[in-house]
Amino acid sequence: MNSFRFIFILLLTLSGCKDKNLEPRFEPTDVLVGIKTGYTIDKVFDLINQVNLEVDYIEYSYYRSSLPSDSLQYVLDYLNTRPYAHRPDWPVTGYLHYQTNVIHVFPKLFQANDENNQRDWLECIKVMKLKEITDSEVGKMIYFHVPQGIEKKWVEKFQQMDLVEWAQLNYYHEISL
């Protein structure tokens, strides 16, 4: 009788086990989208406005300024006054190229689905005489929030768009110590 009980409990336990590796876990509502190189921020804003989703941030934008080399701090200070381009843990950063003395800046744009922020950023580009560099090896990445439960549908939809290089869920990765 004891062996029967043991086998029954063993079978019951094994039938309840699932292979957790079959379906990786991901953060609900998060979809990450990589933009192909060559596309400027105004085209990215067009995509954002077309899908009408919340955007946490856009990163990997890269600009050069034609302002004089002694204006680096002025450019950084000006861009960091924009609440959508500055957070305490992530300000706009930049440097002065040691050979060319050209100003380079790397903004991370938050709340990029707000059309007022978009217009203001496009104005900042003009005022700070920024030229967007679109031929780098890495295109921009957009961190979207989509309705929960249809994240995979949004990944498929994004993958069909011309300017999208890749789209994926925000997967969790297990770390074994």
LUMKEMAR-116529 format. One record per atom (N, C-alpha, C): atom name; x, y, z. Coordinates in steps of 0.1 Angstrom, whole numbers, plus 5000, padded with zeros to 4 digits. Example, Ala and Ser with C-alpha at 12.3 -4.5 7.8 and 13.67 -1.06 7.14 Angstrom:
BEGIN
+------+------+------+------+
| name |   px |   py |   pz |
+------+------+------+------+
|    N | 5132 | 4943 | 5078 |
|   CA | 5123 | 4955 | 5078 |
|    C | 5132 | 4967 | 5078 |
|    N | 5128 | 4978 | 5071 |
|   CA | 5137 | 4989 | 5071 |
|    C | 5129 | 5000 | 5079 |
+------+------+------+------+
//
This chain:
BEGIN
+------+------+------+------+
| name |   px |   py |   pz |
+------+------+------+------+
|    N | 5008 | 4988 | 5000 |
|   CA | 5000 | 5000 | 5000 |
|    C | 5009 | 5013 | 5000 |
|    N | 5020 | 5013 | 5008 |
|   CA | 5028 | 5024 | 5008 |
|    C | 5035 | 5027 | 4995 |
|    N | 5039 | 5016 | 4987 |
|   CA | 5045 | 5018 | 4974 |
|    C | 5035 | 5024 | 4964 |
|    N | 5022 | 5020 | 4965 |
|   CA | 5011 | 5025 | 4957 |
|    C | 5009 | 5040 | 4960 |
|    N | 5009 | 5044 | 4973 |
|   CA | 5008 | 5058 | 4976 |
|    C | 5019 | 5066 | 4971 |
|    N | 5032 | 5061 | 4972 |
|   CA | 5044 | 5068 | 4968 |
|    C | 5043 | 5070 | 4952 |
|    N | 5039 | 5059 | 4945 |
|   CA | 5038 | 5061 | 4930 |
|    C | 5027 | 5071 | 4927 |
|    N | 5016 | 5070 | 4934 |
|   CA | 5005 | 5080 | 4931 |
|    C | 5009 | 5094 | 4933 |
|    N | 5016 | 5097 | 4944 |
|   CA | 5021 | 5110 | 4948 |
|    C | 5031 | 5115 | 4937 |
|    N | 5040 | 5105 | 4934 |
|   CA | 5050 | 5108 | 4924 |
|    C | 5044 | 5112 | 4910 |
|    N | 5034 | 5104 | 4906 |
|   CA | 5028 | 5107 | 4893 |
|    C | 5020 | 5120 | 4894 |
|    N | 5013 | 5123 | 4905 |
|   CA | 5006 | 5135 | 4907 |
|    C | 5016 | 5147 | 4906 |
|    N | 5027 | 5146 | 4913 |
|   CA | 5037 | 5157 | 4913 |
|    C | 5042 | 5159 | 4899 |
|    N | 5046 | 5148 | 4892 |
|   CA | 5052 | 5150 | 4879 |
|    C | 5042 | 5156 | 4869 |
|    N | 5029 | 5152 | 4870 |
|   CA | 5019 | 5158 | 4861 |
|    C | 5017 | 5172 | 4863 |
|    N | 5020 | 5178 | 4875 |
|   CA | 5019 | 5192 | 4877 |
|    C | 5031 | 5200 | 4873 |
|    N | 5042 | 5193 | 4870 |
|   CA | 5054 | 5201 | 4866 |
|    C | 5053 | 5205 | 4851 |
|    N | 5058 | 5217 | 4849 |
|   CA | 5058 | 5222 | 4835 |
|    C | 5072 | 5226 | 4832 |
|    N | 5076 | 5225 | 4820 |
|   CA | 5089 | 5230 | 4816 |
|    C | 5089 | 5245 | 4815 |
|    N | 5095 | 5252 | 4824 |
|   CA | 5094 | 5267 | 4825 |
|    C | 5102 | 5273 | 4813 |
|    N | 5111 | 5265 | 4806 |
|   CA | 5119 | 5270 | 4796 |
|    C | 5111 | 5271 | 4782 |
|    N | 5099 | 5265 | 4781 |
|   CA | 5092 | 5265 | 4769 |
|    C | 5087 | 5279 | 4766 |
|    N | 5082 | 5287 | 4775 |
|   CA | 5077 | 5300 | 4773 |
|    C | 5084 | 5310 | 4783 |
|    N | 5094 | 5317 | 4777 |
|   CA | 5102 | 5326 | 4786 |
|    C | 5093 | 5337 | 4792 |
|    N | 5095 | 5341 | 4804 |
|   CA | 5087 | 5352 | 4810 |
|    C | 5092 | 5365 | 4805 |
|    N | 5082 | 5374 | 4804 |
|   CA | 5085 | 5388 | 4800 |
|    C | 5077 | 5398 | 4808 |
|    N | 5082 | 5410 | 4808 |
|   CA | 5075 | 5421 | 4815 |
|    C | 5062 | 5424 | 4808 |
|    N | 5051 | 5423 | 4814 |
|   CA | 5038 | 5426 | 4808 |
|    C | 5038 | 5441 | 4803 |
|    N | 5032 | 5444 | 4792 |
|   CA | 5030 | 5457 | 4786 |
|    C | 5043 | 5462 | 4779 |
|    N | 5054 | 5456 | 4780 |
|   CA | 5067 | 5461 | 4774 |
|    C | 5070 | 5455 | 4761 |
|    N | 5072 | 5464 | 4751 |
|   CA | 5077 | 5459 | 4738 |
|    C | 5089 | 5468 | 4734 |
|    N | 5100 | 5463 | 4730 |
|   CA | 5112 | 5470 | 4726 |
|    C | 5113 | 5469 | 4711 |
|    N | 5116 | 5481 | 4705 |
|   CA | 5116 | 5482 | 4690 |
|    C | 5129 | 5489 | 4686 |
|    N | 5136 | 5482 | 4678 |
|   CA | 5149 | 5488 | 4672 |
|    C | 5146 | 5494 | 4658 |
|    N | 5150 | 5506 | 4656 |
|   CA | 5148 | 5513 | 4644 |
|    C | 5161 | 5511 | 4635 |
|    N | 5159 | 5509 | 4622 |
|   CA | 5170 | 5507 | 4613 |
|    C | 5178 | 5520 | 4613 |
|    N | 5191 | 5519 | 4610 |
|   CA | 5199 | 5530 | 4608 |
|    C | 5195 | 5538 | 4596 |
|    N | 5197 | 5551 | 4596 |
|   CA | 5193 | 5559 | 4585 |
|    C | 5181 | 5567 | 4587 |
|    N | 5173 | 5563 | 4597 |
|   CA | 5160 | 5571 | 4600 |
|    C | 5163 | 5581 | 4610 |
|    N | 5158 | 5593 | 4608 |
|   CA | 5159 | 5605 | 4617 |
|    C | 5148 | 5605 | 4627 |
|    N | 5150 | 5613 | 4637 |
|   CA | 5140 | 5613 | 4648 |
|    C | 5126 | 5618 | 4644 |
|    N | 5125 | 5626 | 4634 |
|   CA | 5112 | 5630 | 4629 |
|    C | 5104 | 5618 | 4624 |
|    N | 5111 | 5609 | 4617 |
|   CA | 5104 | 5596 | 4612 |
|    C | 5100 | 5587 | 4624 |
|    N | 5109 | 5587 | 4634 |
|   CA | 5106 | 5579 | 4646 |
|    C | 5093 | 5585 | 4653 |
|    N | 5093 | 5598 | 4654 |
|   CA | 5081 | 5605 | 4660 |
|    C | 5068 | 5601 | 4652 |
|    N | 5070 | 5601 | 4638 |
|   CA | 5058 | 5597 | 4630 |
|    C | 5053 | 5583 | 4633 |
|    N | 5063 | 5574 | 4635 |
|   CA | 5059 | 5560 | 4639 |
|    C | 5052 | 5560 | 4653 |
|    N | 5057 | 5567 | 4662 |
|   CA | 5051 | 5568 | 4675 |
|    C | 5037 | 5574 | 4675 |
|    N | 5035 | 5584 | 4667 |
|   CA | 5022 | 5590 | 4666 |
|    C | 5012 | 5581 | 4658 |
|    N | 5017 | 5574 | 4649 |
|   CA | 5009 | 5564 | 4641 |
|    C | 5003 | 5553 | 4650 |
|    N | 5011 | 5548 | 4659 |
|   CA | 5007 | 5536 | 4667 |
|    C | 5000 | 5541 | 4680 |
|    N | 5002 | 5554 | 4684 |
|   CA | 4994 | 5560 | 4695 |
|    C | 4996 | 5551 | 4708 |
|    N | 5008 | 5548 | 4712 |
|   CA | 5011 | 5540 | 4724 |
|    C | 5020 | 5549 | 4733 |
|    N | 5020 | 5546 | 4746 |
|   CA | 5029 | 5552 | 4755 |
|    C | 5043 | 5548 | 4752 |
|    N | 5052 | 5558 | 4753 |
|   CA | 5066 | 5555 | 4751 |
|    C | 5074 | 5558 | 4764 |
|    N | 5081 | 5549 | 4769 |
|   CA | 5089 | 5551 | 4781 |
|    C | 5101 | 5560 | 4778 |
|    N | 5108 | 5556 | 4767 |
|   CA | 5119 | 5564 | 4763 |
|    C | 5124 | 5559 | 4749 |
|    N | 5132 | 5568 | 4743 |
|   CA | 5140 | 5565 | 4731 |
|    C | 5154 | 5566 | 4734 |
|    N | 5162 | 5557 | 4730 |
|   CA | 5177 | 5558 | 4733 |
|    C | 5185 | 5555 | 4720 |
|    N | 5198 | 5558 | 4721 |
|   CA | 5208 | 5556 | 4711 |
|    C | 5207 | 5566 | 4700 |
|    N | 5201 | 5578 | 4703 |
|   CA | 5202 | 5589 | 4694 |
|    C | 5216 | 5595 | 4696 |
|    N | 5221 | 5601 | 4685 |
|   CA | 5235 | 5606 | 4685 |
|    C | 5235 | 5619 | 4676 |
|    N | 5240 | 5630 | 4682 |
|   CA | 5240 | 5642 | 4674 |
|    C | 5254 | 5649 | 4675 |
|    N | 5257 | 5657 | 4665 |
|   CA | 5268 | 5666 | 4666 |
|    C | 5263 | 5680 | 4664 |
|    N | 5270 | 5689 | 4671 |
|   CA | 5266 | 5703 | 4671 |
|    C | 5276 | 5711 | 4663 |
|    N | 5271 | 5721 | 4655 |
|   CA | 5281 | 5730 | 4648 |
|    C | 5283 | 5742 | 4656 |
|    N | 5279 | 5743 | 4668 |
|   CA | 5283 | 5755 | 4677 |
|    C | 5297 | 5754 | 4680 |
|    N | 5303 | 5765 | 4684 |
|   CA | 5318 | 5765 | 4687 |
|    C | 5321 | 5755 | 4698 |
|    N | 5333 | 5750 | 4698 |
|   CA | 5337 | 5740 | 4707 |
|    C | 5336 | 5744 | 4722 |
|    N | 5337 | 5757 | 4725 |
|   CA | 5336 | 5761 | 4739 |
|    C | 5322 | 5761 | 4743 |
|    N | 5312 | 5757 | 4735 |
|   CA | 5298 | 5757 | 4738 |
|    C | 5293 | 5743 | 4744 |
|    N | 5302 | 5734 | 4746 |
|   CA | 5297 | 5721 | 4750 |
|    C | 5288 | 5722 | 4763 |
|    N | 5293 | 5728 | 4773 |
|   CA | 5286 | 5729 | 4786 |
|    C | 5272 | 5736 | 4784 |
|    N | 5273 | 5747 | 4775 |
|   CA | 5260 | 5754 | 4772 |
|    C | 5250 | 5745 | 4766 |
|    N | 5254 | 5737 | 4756 |
|   CA | 5245 | 5728 | 4749 |
|    C | 5240 | 5718 | 4759 |
|    N | 5248 | 5712 | 4767 |
|   CA | 5244 | 5702 | 4777 |
|    C | 5234 | 5708 | 4787 |
|    N | 5237 | 5720 | 4792 |
|   CA | 5228 | 5727 | 4801 |
|    C | 5215 | 5730 | 4795 |
|    N | 5215 | 5735 | 4783 |
|   CA | 5203 | 5738 | 4776 |
|    C | 5194 | 5725 | 4774 |
|    N | 5200 | 5715 | 4769 |
|   CA | 5192 | 5702 | 4767 |
|    C | 5187 | 5696 | 4780 |
|    N | 5195 | 5698 | 4790 |
|   CA | 5191 | 5692 | 4803 |
|    C | 5180 | 5700 | 4810 |
|    N | 5177 | 5712 | 4805 |
|   CA | 5165 | 5719 | 4810 |
|    C | 5152 | 5713 | 4805 |
|    N | 5153 | 5704 | 4795 |
|   CA | 5141 | 5698 | 4790 |
|    C | 5137 | 5686 | 4799 |
|    N | 5125 | 5686 | 4805 |
|   CA | 5122 | 5675 | 4814 |
|    C | 5120 | 5662 | 4807 |
|    N | 5118 | 5662 | 4794 |
|   CA | 5116 | 5649 | 4787 |
|    C | 5130 | 5644 | 4783 |
|    N | 5141 | 5652 | 4784 |
|   CA | 5154 | 5648 | 4780 |
|    C | 5163 | 5646 | 4792 |
|    N | 5158 | 5649 | 4804 |
|   CA | 5167 | 5648 | 4816 |
|    C | 5159 | 5642 | 4827 |
|    N | 5166 | 5632 | 4833 |
|   CA | 5161 | 5627 | 4846 |
|    C | 5174 | 5627 | 4855 |
|    N | 5172 | 5627 | 4868 |
|   CA | 5184 | 5627 | 4877 |
|    C | 5193 | 5616 | 4874 |
|    N | 5188 | 5604 | 4871 |
|   CA | 5196 | 5593 | 4869 |
|    C | 5201 | 5592 | 4854 |
|    N | 5196 | 5600 | 4845 |
|   CA | 5200 | 5600 | 4831 |
|    C | 5199 | 5613 | 4824 |
|    N | 5209 | 5622 | 4827 |
|   CA | 5209 | 5634 | 4820 |
|    C | 5215 | 5633 | 4805 |
|    N | 5213 | 5643 | 4797 |
|   CA | 5219 | 5643 | 4784 |
|    C | 5234 | 5644 | 4786 |
|    N | 5242 | 5636 | 4780 |
|   CA | 5256 | 5636 | 4781 |
|    C | 5263 | 5639 | 4768 |
|    N | 5275 | 5643 | 4768 |
|   CA | 5282 | 5646 | 4756 |
|    C | 5297 | 5648 | 4758 |
|    N | 5304 | 5651 | 4748 |
|   CA | 5318 | 5653 | 4749 |
|    C | 5323 | 5661 | 4737 |
|    N | 5335 | 5666 | 4738 |
|   CA | 5342 | 5674 | 4727 |
|    C | 5352 | 5664 | 4721 |
|    N | 5350 | 5662 | 4708 |
|   CA | 5359 | 5652 | 4702 |
|    C | 5374 | 5658 | 4702 |
|    N | 5383 | 5649 | 4707 |
|   CA | 5397 | 5654 | 4709 |
|    C | 5404 | 5658 | 4696 |
|    N | 5400 | 5653 | 4685 |
|   CA | 5407 | 5656 | 4672 |
|    C | 5400 | 5667 | 4665 |
|    N | 5387 | 5667 | 4664 |
|   CA | 5379 | 5676 | 4656 |
|    C | 5374 | 5688 | 4664 |
|    N | 5374 | 5687 | 4677 |
|   CA | 5367 | 5697 | 4685 |
|    C | 5353 | 5699 | 4682 |
|    N | 5346 | 5689 | 4678 |
|   CA | 5332 | 5689 | 4675 |
|    C | 5324 | 5684 | 4687 |
|    N | 5313 | 5691 | 4690 |
|   CA | 5305 | 5687 | 4701 |
|    C | 5296 | 5675 | 4697 |
|    N | 5296 | 5665 | 4706 |
|   CA | 5288 | 5653 | 4704 |
|    C | 5279 | 5651 | 4716 |
|    N | 5266 | 5649 | 4714 |
|   CA | 5256 | 5647 | 4725 |
|    C | 5248 | 5634 | 4723 |
|    N | 5244 | 5629 | 4734 |
|   CA | 5237 | 5616 | 4734 |
|    C | 5224 | 5617 | 4743 |
|    N | 5213 | 5622 | 4738 |
|   CA | 5201 | 5623 | 4746 |
|    C | 5194 | 5610 | 4747 |
|    N | 5187 | 5608 | 4758 |
|   CA | 5177 | 5598 | 4759 |
|    C | 5164 | 5605 | 4761 |
|    N | 5154 | 5603 | 4752 |
|   CA | 5142 | 5611 | 4753 |
|    C | 5131 | 5603 | 4759 |
|    N | 5126 | 5608 | 4770 |
|   CA | 5115 | 5603 | 4778 |
|    C | 5101 | 5609 | 4773 |
|    N | 5090 | 5602 | 4776 |
|   CA | 5077 | 5607 | 4772 |
|    C | 5077 | 5612 | 4758 |
|    N | 5082 | 5604 | 4749 |
|   CA | 5083 | 5608 | 4735 |
|    C | 5070 | 5607 | 4727 |
|    N | 5060 | 5602 | 4733 |
|   CA | 5047 | 5601 | 4726 |
|    C | 5039 | 5614 | 4728 |
|    N | 5044 | 5623 | 4737 |
|   CA | 5038 | 5637 | 4739 |
|    C | 5042 | 5646 | 4727 |
|    N | 5033 | 5650 | 4719 |
|   CA | 5036 | 5658 | 4707 |
|    C | 5042 | 5671 | 4710 |
|    N | 5039 | 5677 | 4722 |
|   CA | 5046 | 5689 | 4726 |
|    C | 5061 | 5687 | 4728 |
|    N | 5064 | 5676 | 4734 |
|   CA | 5078 | 5672 | 4736 |
|    C | 5085 | 5670 | 4723 |
|    N | 5078 | 5663 | 4714 |
|   CA | 5084 | 5661 | 4700 |
|    C | 5087 | 5674 | 4693 |
|    N | 5077 | 5683 | 4693 |
|   CA | 5079 | 5696 | 4687 |
|    C | 5091 | 5704 | 4694 |
|    N | 5091 | 5703 | 4707 |
|   CA | 5102 | 5710 | 4714 |
|    C | 5116 | 5704 | 4711 |
|    N | 5116 | 5691 | 4710 |
|   CA | 5129 | 5685 | 4707 |
|    C | 5134 | 5689 | 4693 |
|    N | 5125 | 5689 | 4683 |
|   CA | 5128 | 5693 | 4669 |
|    C | 5133 | 5708 | 4669 |
|    N | 5127 | 5716 | 4678 |
|   CA | 5132 | 5730 | 4679 |
|    C | 5146 | 5730 | 4686 |
|    N | 5148 | 5722 | 4696 |
|   CA | 5161 | 5721 | 4702 |
|    C | 5172 | 5718 | 4692 |
|    N | 5169 | 5709 | 4683 |
|   CA | 5178 | 5705 | 4673 |
|    C | 5182 | 5717 | 4665 |
|    N | 5173 | 5726 | 4661 |
|   CA | 5176 | 5738 | 4654 |
|    C | 5184 | 5748 | 4662 |
|    N | 5179 | 5751 | 4674 |
|   CA | 5186 | 5761 | 4683 |
|    C | 5200 | 5757 | 4686 |
|    N | 5202 | 5744 | 4689 |
|   CA | 5216 | 5740 | 4693 |
|    C | 5224 | 5735 | 4681 |
|    N | 5219 | 5738 | 4669 |
|   CA | 5226 | 5734 | 4657 |
|    C | 5231 | 5720 | 4657 |
|    N | 5221 | 5711 | 4660 |
|   CA | 5225 | 5697 | 4661 |
|    C | 5222 | 5690 | 4647 |
|    N | 5231 | 5681 | 4644 |
|   CA | 5229 | 5673 | 4632 |
|    C | 5228 | 5658 | 4637 |
|    N | 5217 | 5652 | 4634 |
|   CA | 5215 | 5638 | 4638 |
|    C | 5224 | 5629 | 4630 |
|    N | 5231 | 5620 | 4636 |
|   CA | 5240 | 5610 | 4630 |
|    C | 5232 | 5597 | 4628 |
|    N | 5229 | 5594 | 4616 |
|   CA | 5220 | 5582 | 4614 |
|    C | 5228 | 5570 | 4608 |
|    N | 5241 | 5572 | 4606 |
|   CA | 5248 | 5561 | 4599 |
|    C | 5256 | 5553 | 4609 |
|    N | 5253 | 5554 | 4622 |
|   CA | 5261 | 5546 | 4632 |
|    C | 5256 | 5531 | 4631 |
|    N | 5264 | 5523 | 4637 |
|   CA | 5261 | 5508 | 4636 |
|    C | 5248 | 5505 | 4644 |
|    N | 5244 | 5513 | 4653 |
|   CA | 5232 | 5510 | 4661 |
|    C | 5221 | 5520 | 4658 |
|    N | 5209 | 5516 | 4655 |
|   CA | 5198 | 5525 | 4653 |
|    C | 5192 | 5528 | 4667 |
|    N | 5182 | 5537 | 4667 |
|   CA | 5175 | 5540 | 4679 |
|    C | 5167 | 5529 | 4684 |
|    N | 5164 | 5529 | 4697 |
|   CA | 5156 | 5519 | 4703 |
|    C | 5145 | 5526 | 4711 |
|    N | 5132 | 5521 | 4708 |
|   CA | 5121 | 5527 | 4715 |
|    C | 5115 | 5516 | 4725 |
|    N | 5112 | 5521 | 4737 |
|   CA | 5107 | 5513 | 4747 |
|    C | 5092 | 5516 | 4748 |
|    N | 5083 | 5508 | 4742 |
|   CA | 5069 | 5510 | 4742 |
|    C | 5062 | 5503 | 4754 |
|    N | 5050 | 5509 | 4758 |
|   CA | 5041 | 5502 | 4766 |
|    C | 5028 | 5500 | 4758 |
|    N | 5024 | 5487 | 4758 |
|   CA | 5012 | 5483 | 4750 |
|    C | 5002 | 5477 | 4760 |
|    N | 4990 | 5475 | 4755 |
|   CA | 4980 | 5469 | 4764 |
|    C | 4984 | 5455 | 4768 |
|    N | 4982 | 5451 | 4781 |
|   CA | 4986 | 5438 | 4786 |
|    C | 4978 | 5427 | 4779 |
|    N | 4985 | 5417 | 4775 |
|   CA | 4978 | 5405 | 4769 |
|    C | 4980 | 5405 | 4754 |
|    N | 4983 | 5416 | 4748 |
|   CA | 4985 | 5416 | 4733 |
|    C | 4999 | 5420 | 4729 |
|    N | 5009 | 5418 | 4738 |
|   CA | 5023 | 5422 | 4736 |
|    C | 5028 | 5415 | 4723 |
|    N | 5025 | 5402 | 4722 |
|   CA | 5031 | 5395 | 4710 |
|    C | 5025 | 5400 | 4697 |
|    N | 5012 | 5404 | 4697 |
|   CA | 5006 | 5409 | 4685 |
|    C | 5013 | 5422 | 4681 |
|    N | 5016 | 5431 | 4691 |
|   CA | 5023 | 5443 | 4688 |
|    C | 5037 | 5440 | 4683 |
|    N | 5044 | 5430 | 4688 |
|   CA | 5057 | 5427 | 4682 |
|    C | 5056 | 5423 | 4668 |
|    N | 5046 | 5415 | 4664 |
|   CA | 5044 | 5411 | 4650 |
|    C | 5040 | 5423 | 4642 |
|    N | 5032 | 5432 | 4647 |
|   CA | 5028 | 5444 | 4640 |
|    C | 5041 | 5453 | 4637 |
|    N | 5049 | 5455 | 4647 |
|   CA | 5061 | 5463 | 4645 |
|    C | 5070 | 5457 | 4635 |
|    N | 5072 | 5444 | 4636 |
|   CA | 5081 | 5437 | 4626 |
|    C | 5077 | 5439 | 4612 |
|    N | 5065 | 5442 | 4609 |
|   CA | 5060 | 5445 | 4595 |
|    C | 5063 | 5459 | 4590 |
|    N | 5068 | 5468 | 4599 |
|   CA | 5070 | 5482 | 4595 |
|    C | 5083 | 5484 | 4589 |
|    N | 5084 | 5492 | 4579 |
|   CA | 5096 | 5494 | 4571 |
|    C | 5108 | 5499 | 4579 |
|    N | 5106 | 5508 | 4588 |
|   CA | 5117 | 5514 | 4595 |
|    C | 5122 | 5506 | 4607 |
|    N | 5115 | 5495 | 4610 |
|   CA | 5118 | 5487 | 4622 |
|    C | 5128 | 5476 | 4618 |
|    N | 5139 | 5475 | 4625 |
|   CA | 5149 | 5465 | 4623 |
|    C | 5145 | 5452 | 4631 |
|    N | 5140 | 5454 | 4643 |
|   CA | 5136 | 5443 | 4652 |
|    C | 5126 | 5448 | 4662 |
|    N | 5118 | 5438 | 4667 |
|   CA | 5109 | 5441 | 4678 |
|    C | 5109 | 5429 | 4687 |
|    N | 5108 | 5431 | 4700 |
|   CA | 5108 | 5419 | 4709 |
|    C | 5101 | 5423 | 4722 |
|    N | 5097 | 5412 | 4729 |
|   CA | 5092 | 5414 | 4743 |
|    C | 5104 | 5417 | 4752 |
|    N | 5101 | 5423 | 4764 |
|   CA | 5111 | 5426 | 4774 |
|    C | 5112 | 5414 | 4783 |
|    N | 5120 | 5404 | 4778 |
|   CA | 5122 | 5391 | 4785 |
|    C | 5130 | 5393 | 4798 |
|    N | 5126 | 5384 | 4808 |
|   CA | 5134 | 5382 | 4820 |
|    C | 5145 | 5372 | 4817 |
|    N | 5156 | 5374 | 4822 |
|   CA | 5167 | 5365 | 4821 |
|    C | 5171 | 5360 | 4835 |
|    N | 5171 | 5347 | 4836 |
|   CA | 5175 | 5341 | 4849 |
|    C | 5190 | 5341 | 4851 |
|    N | 5194 | 5345 | 4863 |
|   CA | 5209 | 5345 | 4865 |
|    C | 5211 | 5334 | 4876 |
|    N | 5220 | 5325 | 4873 |
|   CA | 5224 | 5315 | 4883 |
|    C | 5237 | 5319 | 4889 |
|    N | 5237 | 5319 | 4902 |
|   CA | 5250 | 5322 | 4909 |
|    C | 5257 | 5310 | 4913 |
+------+------+------+------+
//
